Amino acid sequence: MCAMPVPRTRSAAFLIVEAARCWRAVRDACAPVQPALFARLQPFGLGILAPVFDSLLALFEARSGRRFRTSEAGTSALSEDEEQLVALLSNDAPEADGAAAFAPMDVALRSTRIMLALADEADPGAYDRPIFFTTTEPAAMRPAIVPMRAPITDA
């Protein structure tokens, strides 16, 4: 759903915009958001941030009282909402004035900044590795795959 060629970059602004555009497209399609975000961010080694971006963008919409607006996928021009989100996350825009209505968004922004920094410090070269296990790896190194809707047993 969010499929497009993945450039080999980990620019924070690029990743924020990619996450936002993917989130918007998946929400508009009424599909599960976090698996799609994970798939989009995992080539950069940042799939774990799917819930972070999901929450942040949902709070952005709640705070603004309208849908988050994105530019078309594949374009470099940013929408006003994308520009605002990048500015908020890069600390270039003023945050809320402490009013209780904005507290969740402030927390989400701080958490997202921290998670982006931690992810970058933890594994800066993660995007150079393949996402999936190769067939040459021993079976013992691969996780067990359980088909969707398969009953879970103790066997």
ChimeraX attribute file (.defattr): number of C-alpha atoms within 10 A of each C-alpha:
attribute: neighborCount
match mode: 1-to-1
recipient: residues
	/A:1	14
	/A:2	17
	/A:3	10
	/A:4	9
	/A:5	7
	/A:6	12
	/A:7	9
	/A:8	10
	/A:9	12
	/A:10	19
	/A:11	9
	/A:12	16
	/A:13	16
	/A:14	14
	/A:15	18
	/A:16	20
	/A:17	22
	/A:18	21
	/A:19	23
	/A:20	24
	/A:21	22
	/A:22	24
	/A:23	28
	/A:24	20
	/A:25	19
	/A:26	19
	/A:27	12
	/A:28	10
	/A:29	11
	/A:30	9
	/A:31	13
	/A:32	11
	/A:33	21
	/A:34	21
	/A:35	14
	/A:36	21
	/A:37	28
	/A:38	19
	/A:39	19
	/A:40	24
	/A:41	23
	/A:42	19
	/A:43	21
	/A:44	26
	/A:45	23
	/A:46	23
	/A:47	19
	/A:48	16
	/A:49	19
	/A:50	22
	/A:51	16
	/A:52	19
	/A:53	22
	/A:54	18
	/A:55	17
	/A:56	22
	/A:57	22
	/A:58	14
	/A:59	19
	/A:60	21
	/A:61	15
	/A:62	14
	/A:63	13
	/A:64	10
	/A:65	9
	/A:66	9
	/A:67	13
	/A:68	21
	/A:69	15
	/A:70	21
	/A:71	16
	/A:72	12
	/A:73	15
	/A:74	10
	/A:75	7
	/A:76	10
	/A:77	12
	/A:78	15
	/A:79	15
	/A:80	13
	/A:81	19
	/A:82	21
	/A:83	15
	/A:84	14
	/A:85	23
	/A:86	20
	/A:87	14
	/A:88	17
	/A:89	21
	/A:90	13
	/A:91	13
	/A:92	11
	/A:93	12
	/A:94	8
	/A:95	14
	/A:96	12
	/A:97	10
	/A:98	9
	/A:99	7
	/A:100	10
	/A:101	11
	/A:102	16
	/A:103	14
	/A:104	15
	/A:105	21
	/A:106	19
	/A:107	12
	/A:108	19
	/A:109	25
	/A:110	15
	/A:111	15
	/A:112	19
	/A:113	18
	/A:114	13
	/A:115	16
	/A:116	19
	/A:117	12
	/A:118	12
	/A:119	18
	/A:120	17
	/A:121	10
	/A:122	11
	/A:123	12
	/A:124	14
	/A:125	12
	/A:126	17
	/A:127	18
	/A:128	12
	/A:129	11
	/A:130	12
	/A:131	13
	/A:132	8
	/A:133	12
	/A:134	10
	/A:135	8
	/A:136	6
	/A:137	9
	/A:138	9
	/A:139	11
	/A:140	7
	/A:141	8
	/A:142	12
	/A:143	8
	/A:144	8
	/A:145	6
	/A:146	9
	/A:147	8
	/A:148	6
	/A:149	6
	/A:150	7
	/A:151	7
	/A:152	8
	/A:153	5
	/A:154	3
	/A:155	3
